[in-house]
Amino acid sequence: MLQIVLQDVGKQFQQKWVFRGLNLQLEASGRYALVGRNGSGKSTLLKTLSAYLSPSRGKISWTLKGNALAPEQVYRQLSIAAPYLELIEEFSLKEMVLFHRQFSPLPDTLSTEEIIELSELTGNSGKQIRHFSSGMKQRVKLLLAILPDTPLLLLDEPCTNLDRQGRQWYMSLLTGHARNKTIVVASNHNTEEYTGEFTLIHLGHKS
C-alpha cells in the first residue's frame, strides 16, 4: 500500500514552469486520472511521481505500509507504461516476457504462456517485436506494466494506438489485475482510459 503526498510541488525547465503549487494526497489503492491538454505537464508529473524527476520546489514524499521511502527506493515499487519507453524489439514476445520476469515481480501464479495468452497475442509469441504493429506493441507495454505485483502503477496515455477491441482489452486487464494498487493515469480527457471511480486531477498549463 503506497501513498504519495505533494506539498506545493512545482517543476520548472529553464524559465518555464510546467506546473506549480500542486498539493495532492494520493491514497494507497487510490485511482487517479491526470487530465489536461498537451503541454499541461501530465507526463512530467508522472515522472515526478516516479522519482525519475525531482521537483524544482516543494516536497514530495512516498510512504509504503507506513514506512517512508527515499526517492532512490521508489522505482522498485512501481510499474509504468508510457509512449517514451521502448521495448527491446530484437526479442520475440516470449523472450520479452521471460526477460521481464528477471527484473519485475510478474505473478508466480501465471506461467509465461498464460501471461502471453492474456495479451491475446498468442499466435505471435515467437515473432520479433520489431514486426509488431503499434497497437500490438502497446498491448505488450500495458501487459508488462499492469501484471507485476507492484503497489504503484503509472500509465501515460494507455490507449495510444489501441483500436476499440484493444481499448476494451486494456480496461478488462486493468480491472482484473490491478487491484490494491495506487493507479495514476495521464490522459487527454480520454474517458476510455479511466473509469468513473477515478478521481480527476485537472492540470492547466502555467508559464
Buried (B, 14 or more C-beta within 10 A) or exposed (E): EBBBBBEEBBBBEEEEBBBBEBEBEBBBBBBBBBBBEEEBBBBBBBBBBBBBBEBBEBEBEBBBEEEEBEBEEBBEBBBBBBEEEEBEEEBBBBBBBBEBBEEBEBEEEBEBEEBBEBBBBEEBBEBBBEEBEEBBBBBBBBBBBBBBEBBBBBBBBBBBBBEEEBBEBBBEBBEEBBEEBBBBBBBBEBEBBBEEEBEEBEBEBBE
